[in-house]
Amino acid sequence: MFAAEMKAYDATITADNIGEKVTGLLVGIIQTSAGLVPKNELAIQRQAHLAVDLKSKYGDYLFGETSGYCPFPGCGRELGVMSTGRVQRVYEVGLIDKSKGLEPSNLLAMCPQCHATYLLDSNKKLMKELLNVKRMLSAHHQSVHLLDDLPLEKGIIGVIGKISKLGEKDLEGASLDPKEIKQKLSPAKDAAIYILVNGYVTAYFLKIREIMTNLDKRGEIDYDEMQDQIHAMYKRLKKVHKSRMEIFNEIVGRIHRITLQDEVYCQIVVSYFIQSCEVFDAITE
């Protein structure tokens, strides 16, 4: 339906190429209005060839790096559209530091609007912001790759399912004073994560331990194996000098990707393993 309507603008549009064609039309409109259209045919050809070449070489990697959302500051648009039951990727590959080469470390997948906007902008402050975005995306991508081959006890899905059903009455009288947390997280240096973890451990630790123990006795989980797996994730991330916040977020993310459970319950589980010593070593001055 959408493809048929767009044929009025371009007779070559089909259901298979609509994503690419709409991207081209959008970029053309934005660039024309911004005065970015090259003055001669040769420049147009070079620009089109470069865009196709960058997508061909690095597109899949850069798209995956963004998790399908435009990373341009203040944007966040999806880099895909649904058409005739298929997802069409709608993005362009932009050069971050325009004075440097076409290396993956200097390229970023952006939505067509932000890409066209950045072509006009030579603001060094924005360039630094994008370089910082790229560093964060690259660091996250590295962490995901590091943990990809590590297994995780399937029974953790049942554990999180039971945690999600706990109400206020279930947690009454089961609070813990987690003094050990200060040995692993500094309230001064890691205030945000300390407050989060301390709160979850105080409220949930004893109930989670009860859940884990019961499931282990019934053979629904292998608790020792789960402890070893979580600890292996921590050691691998620590080895490449990830910060405590990065380690916490990446282990949470790994559990979330495997179980598809809400992230808040994955955070509660990781907080439990911090208290039970699988994640983080004691702070040394």
C-alpha positions in Angstrom: 0.0 0.0 0.0 2.7 2.5 1.0 4.9 1.4 -1.9 2.1 2.0 -4.3 1.4 5.5 -2.9 5.1 6.4 -3.2 5.3 5.4 -6.9 3.9 8.9 -7.6 7.3 10.2 -6.5 9.5 7.5 -7.9 8.1 4.9 -10.4 10.9 2.4 -9.5 9.8 2.0 -5.9 8.7 -1.5 -5.0 7.9 -3.3 -1.7 11.4 -4.7 -1.6 13.3 -1.4 -2.1 11.0 1.1 -0.4 13.2 1.6 2.6 16.3 2.5 0.6 14.2 4.7 -1.8 12.4 6.6 1.0 15.8 7.2 2.6 17.1 8.6 -0.6 14.1 10.9 -1.0 14.3 12.2 2.6 18.0 12.9 2.3 17.5 14.6 -1.0 14.7 16.8 0.4 16.7 17.7 3.5 19.9 18.4 1.6 18.2 20.5 -1.0 16.5 22.6 1.6 19.8 23.0 3.4 21.7 23.9 0.3 23.7 20.8 0.4 23.0 19.5 -3.1 26.3 19.4 -5.1 26.6 21.8 -8.0 27.6 19.3 -10.7 26.8 15.7 -11.7 30.2 14.4 -10.9 29.9 15.5 -7.2 26.5 13.9 -7.0 27.9 10.6 -8.3 30.8 10.7 -5.9 28.5 11.4 -2.9 26.1 8.6 -3.9 28.9 6.2 -4.5 30.5 7.0 -1.1 27.2 6.5 0.7 26.6 3.1 -0.9 30.3 2.0 -0.4 30.2 2.9 3.4 26.9 1.0 3.9 28.2 -2.0 1.9 31.4 -2.2 3.9 30.4 -1.2 7.4 26.6 -0.8 7.4 25.6 -4.1 9.2 28.3 -3.6 11.9 27.4 0.1 12.5 23.6 -0.6 12.5 24.1 -3.4 15.1 26.3 -1.1 17.2 23.4 1.3 17.6 20.9 -1.4 18.5 18.7 0.1 15.7 18.3 3.6 17.1 19.8 6.8 16.0 22.6 7.7 18.5 22.7 11.4 17.5 22.3 13.6 20.6 18.6 14.3 21.2 17.3 12.0 18.5 16.7 8.3 19.2 14.6 7.5 16.2 14.3 3.9 15.0 16.6 3.2 12.1 14.0 0.9 10.5 10.5 1.0 9.2 7.9 -1.8 8.8 6.6 -2.2 5.3 4.5 -5.1 3.9 5.5 -7.3 6.9 9.2 -6.6 6.4 11.6 -4.3 8.3 13.5 -1.9 6.0 16.6 -0.3 7.4 16.5 3.5 7.0 19.8 5.0 7.9 23.0 6.7 6.6 26.6 6.2 7.6 28.2 9.4 8.7 31.8 10.5 9.2 32.3 11.8 12.8 35.6 13.6 12.5 35.6 15.0 9.0 39.3 15.6 9.0 40.1 11.9 9.5 39.7 8.8 7.4 36.9 6.4 6.7 37.6 3.9 9.5 34.9 2.1 11.5 36.1 3.9 14.6 35.2 7.2 12.9 31.9 6.2 11.4 28.4 6.3 12.9 25.0 5.0 11.7 22.4 7.8 11.9 18.9 8.5 10.7 18.8 10.4 7.4 17.7 13.6 9.1 20.5 13.7 11.6 23.0 12.6 8.9 22.0 15.5 6.6 22.1 17.9 9.6 25.6 16.9 10.5 26.8 17.3 7.0 26.2 21.0 7.5 27.6 21.3 11.0 31.3 21.8 11.6 30.8 22.5 15.3 33.7 20.9 17.2 31.6 20.6 20.4 29.1 18.4 18.5 31.9 16.4 17.0 33.3 15.7 20.5 29.8 14.6 21.6 29.5 12.2 18.7 33.0 10.8 19.4 32.0 10.2 23.0 28.8 8.5 21.8 30.9 6.3 19.5 33.2 5.4 22.4 30.3 4.3 24.6 28.7 2.3 21.7 32.1 0.6 21.0 32.6 -0.2 24.7 29.2 -1.7 25.0 29.6 -3.7 21.8 32.9 -5.0 23.1 31.3 -6.1 26.4 28.5 -7.9 24.6 31.0 -9.7 22.4 33.0 -10.7 25.5 30.0 -12.3 27.2 28.4 -13.9 24.1 30.0 -17.3 24.5 29.4 -17.6 28.2 26.4 -19.9 29.1 23.7 -19.0 31.7 21.7 -21.5 33.6 18.2 -21.6 32.0 16.6 -21.9 35.4 17.3 -18.3 36.0 14.2 -17.5 34.1 12.1 -19.2 36.8 14.0 -17.4 39.5 13.3 -14.0 38.0 9.7 -15.1 37.4 9.3 -15.8 41.1 11.0 -12.5 42.1 8.6 -10.5 39.8 5.7 -11.9 41.8 7.0 -10.9 45.2 4.8 -8.2 46.8 5.2 -6.0 49.8 3.8 -8.6 52.2 6.2 -11.2 50.9 9.2 -9.0 51.7 8.0 -7.9 55.2 10.3 -9.1 57.9 12.8 -10.4 55.4 15.1 -7.3 55.1 18.8 -7.6 55.5 21.4 -5.1 56.6 24.0 -5.5 53.8 27.1 -4.2 55.5 29.3 -6.0 53.0 28.2 -3.8 50.1 30.4 -1.0 51.3 33.4 -3.3 51.0 32.7 -3.6 47.2 31.0 -0.3 46.3 32.1 3.0 47.6 29.2 5.3 48.6 31.5 8.3 47.7 32.9 7.1 44.3 30.0 4.8 43.2 27.0 6.6 44.8 24.4 5.8 42.2 25.1 2.1 41.9 25.7 1.8 45.7 22.3 3.2 46.5 20.6 1.0 43.9 22.3 -2.2 44.9 22.1 -1.5 48.7 18.3 -1.0 48.3 17.7 -4.1 46.3 19.9 -6.3 48.6 18.2 -4.9 51.8 14.7 -5.7 50.4 15.2 -8.9 48.3 18.3 -10.8 49.3 16.8 -13.2 51.9 13.8 -14.0 49.7 15.9 -14.6 46.7 18.2 -16.9 48.7 15.1 -18.8 49.8 13.9 -19.1 46.2 17.3 -20.2 44.9 17.6 -22.8 47.7 14.2 -24.3 47.1 14.6 -24.5 43.3 18.1 -26.0 43.7 16.7 -28.7 46.0 14.0 -29.5 43.5 16.5 -29.8 40.7 15.0 -26.9 38.8 18.3 -25.0 38.9 22.0 -25.8 39.5 22.8 -23.0 41.9 26.5 -23.7 42.0 26.7 -23.6 38.2 24.8 -20.3 38.2 27.2 -18.8 40.7 30.2 -19.9 38.6 28.6 -18.5 35.4 27.9 -15.1 37.0 31.4 -15.0 38.4 32.9 -15.8 35.0 31.1 -12.8 33.5 32.4 -10.6 36.2 36.0 -11.8 35.8 35.9 -11.4 32.0 34.7 -7.8 32.2 37.1 -6.9 35.0 40.0 -8.3 33.0 39.4 -5.6 30.3 39.2 -2.9 33.0 35.5 -2.1 32.8 34.2 0.2 35.5 31.9 -1.1 38.3 28.9 0.6 36.6 29.8 -0.9 33.2 30.2 -4.4 34.8 26.9 -4.1 36.6 25.0 -2.9 33.5 26.6 -5.4 31.1 25.8 -8.4 33.4 22.2 -7.1 33.8 22.0 -6.7 30.0 23.3 -10.2 29.4 20.7 -11.7 31.7 18.0 -9.5 30.1 18.9 -10.6 26.6 18.8 -14.3 27.5 15.7 -14.3 29.7 13.7 -11.4 28.1 12.6 -10.5 31.6 12.2 -6.9 32.8 15.5 -5.2 33.4 14.5 -4.1 36.9 14.3 -7.8 38.0 17.6 -8.5 36.3 19.1 -5.7 38.3 17.7 -7.3 41.5 19.4 -10.6 40.6 22.8 -9.1 39.9 22.5 -7.1 43.2 21.9 -10.5 44.9 25.1 -11.9 43.4 27.1 -8.8 44.5 26.1 -9.5 48.1 26.8 -13.2 47.7 30.3 -12.4 46.4 30.1 -13.5 42.7 30.3 -9.9 41.4 33.0 -7.4 42.6 36.0 -7.9 44.8 36.5 -6.0 48.1 37.8 -2.5 47.5 41.5 -2.0 48.1 42.9 1.4 48.8 
